[in-house]
Amino acid sequence: PVLLRLLGSAALGVALSAAFDPLDWWFVAPLALAGLWVVLDGRTVRGGLGYGWTFGIAFMGSHVWWVYLSAGLAPALVLPVILGAFYALFGAAFALVSRSRLGDRLLTRVAAFAILWMGGETFRAMWPYGGFPWGRVAFSQVDVPTVDYAWLGGASLVSFIVALAGALIGAAVRSEAGIIGRPAMALSALVLWLVVPFAIPVTSLERTDTITVGVVQGNVPVRDGSESITAYTTLQKHADETYRLLEQGDHLDLIVWPEDSADWDPRADARTAEIVGDVAAAAGVPILVGTTDFTPEDGRLNTSLLIDADGTPLGGYSKQRPVPFGEFVPLREWVTRLSDQVGRVPVDMIAGTEPAALDAPIASLGRDVTLGIAICF
C-alpha cells in the first residue's frame, strides 16, 4: 500500500501539471487534488510528509522543466526537491488535522485541506528568495468561470475554491458520508467550482475612452546555425515585424514589444537607440520596449522602457520579482559546484523598486494614459 500510494502521489503530481500550459487541461486540477485528498486523508504525519513531498517533486519536476534550459540538469533536479518540501509540509499538516479531534468532522477536514493548500501556495509565493509563485492552481483556471473569484480574493481565493472542490470530490469518493452525502458533496464541488462564479458581480472602472494597441512578437533567433546571430538580431526581428504591422495601415496609439525585445538598452547603446527611434518615428506613436539595464553596480534590471515617437525615453519600469535560478542564482557558489551551466546567468538580476505604471502620451486623446506594466513572473 505504501508503494502504491507513493506511485499514486507521483502520478497525481504529473496530472496536476497537465492543467497548465501547454496542455491547459484546466479540469484536471480539482481532480488531481481530489486524488491527493484520497491519498492523504487519515494518514500519519510521516505518511503525509512523504506522500506530499512525492506529489510536489513530481508536479514541480514536470511543471518547471524550463529550468533545465536555463541553468542545466542539476538545478532542474534540485529545484523540484526544494519546492516539493512545501507540499510535504502541506501533506503533514493535513494528516495531522485529519487524525486530530478537529478531523472527526468530515466537512472540517474538507475545509482544512483547502485552507492549508491555499496557505502553502501563498507562503511559497513569498519565501524564500522573494518566493516562487509558479504552479499556483489558480493560474490553471484563467479560461474558465472560476477565475472570477479573483475579483473577490485574488489568486489565493481561486486556489482555495479549486482545492475545496477537489477535497469535496475526494471526500465523495472516500468518506463516511453515505449514499446521500456523497453525491451531495460532488454536486457541491461542481457548483462552487463552475456555477457560483456566474453570480459574482465582476465590475471594472467606467470606460471613458479607448486606445488601439499594436502588440508585436518578433521572436528570438533559433540557435541552429540557420541564421547569423548578433546582439541586434532579436531587436531587428521586432523592428521588421513592426514595420509589417504598420503596412496594414491601421490606426495605432501605442506599440508594445515584449520582454528582452532589445538586448541592449537604447539609453546606453547608440545603434539600439537608432533602430528603436526609426521605428517610433515611422509609427508616430510611443513604443514600450523590453530591455536590460546594466547600470546598477550590484546586478542588472529587467526593464520595460517607454520610448516616445521622437525617440526620447520617457521612463521605465523594472521587474520587481526576478526568477530564482532563471534570472538570478541563489547560493551561486554552492550551485556552481553542482552544475557548470550556472554561467548562463552570468550577472544576477536584481529587483526594481518603482511602481509598475508608466504614463504614455496618446495623441488621439490629447492626454497621457497610465499603463499598467506586467513582466513575466
Steps between C-alpha positions, in 0.01 A plus 500: 500500500781745580667446163166529325425829676845635411448410134150646515632822653758534223239433232267760653781757501565444129124513436474839670768640268273407206257768620756761395663601174559341251212253549273739692273221623357731768240245610777267622597732788218418748508135393872474578439663838210263560743213449745663739222523760441126466871433547545728802175474695555311824873437447767547763699823504801313365287352224356841414852640485622228265197490270483880487868528413470235229201686355684833511819368340303338217287810444783752506736272312257481209378859529824700519691299238620831354755526782700233316522729197597793716748356748569137412419158643611533862289808587209344310523201733566695819225762457205253493636332814518836679158610378359157577577566866211748509263224391659270758414751772148529361459121503630470855278785624189355340578152632539650847161671475327195354615280790426756771170573674446781248499237229211308651264704284526439128422857399768627737757284323373624165538862607840433657626345174405810300629747759833322538541472124432870452732589787780283364476657155494852643800432722697349210422810293667715767796301634789435449686728258187709449287192441424268210133535399529272197240223502226655714187312392324834452716554193346192336150652520542819298274385215206375708241673722694407815739787428225747598569416865818705453281810506420417861828357628769482236689186406486373858120478498496331159746238625292455815185432297675248272651324802162502677335349193772236487459418868123465459545267204759300692273482802214381279721215378644404836289598795240400752248742349261229386289447192345848514799697627742384233306627197417817695871573555585431137220732388614766747850482352364556150281790611778676693753443223305590186150631584538753783751713302218601264336680794810703589434861394835560334532872430761733359561872491273695272648520151517851358743462209667227299842465343629256238812308597725317256666199666805362323667164567813494288639180657859414576742335256517122482852396593529217248747666264229588248554874544775737600440624854626827642417709805243682287327204334205484741460877490496503121238224493270718710570803285424305181175362641396848611559640151287214366225595746515864392459397134148385586404865542310458826485794741715434807542696823771287659733213404608237752808282463561215746762424761856486360398636160816717508820336624655840565345794681429777247603753765850351501549367146490730199410236241211369706378856553516561124303184410233561764482870418450430128212263577340750741529776240345281231215407733456849641403355838683393818654152522537291816831311464628213714871529574770444763648778709860430605561831677455373860829398658351198677324337204267564209137601461231350277344820371204610291600834347250742346636677190319803358428544130807723469727236657514659845493261799202598716559268793520136593379230735740234629370157592452458874499119518803345323479123450724293729741285295366656179596866542711478812672205667454467876795342681702546181827363641333180620288452189808550280649187657196305382474635147731652244200672341468774760701723269188531284392756759830692526357812667224467758183697441394724788152620591362830381337732751279737300122448455394298196344795320612734224325803351489487119406804289208400274463752219149395398373576852714805555611375841711244683369152572637301791623156392509210744822314421534123542821305447497119515491347852 
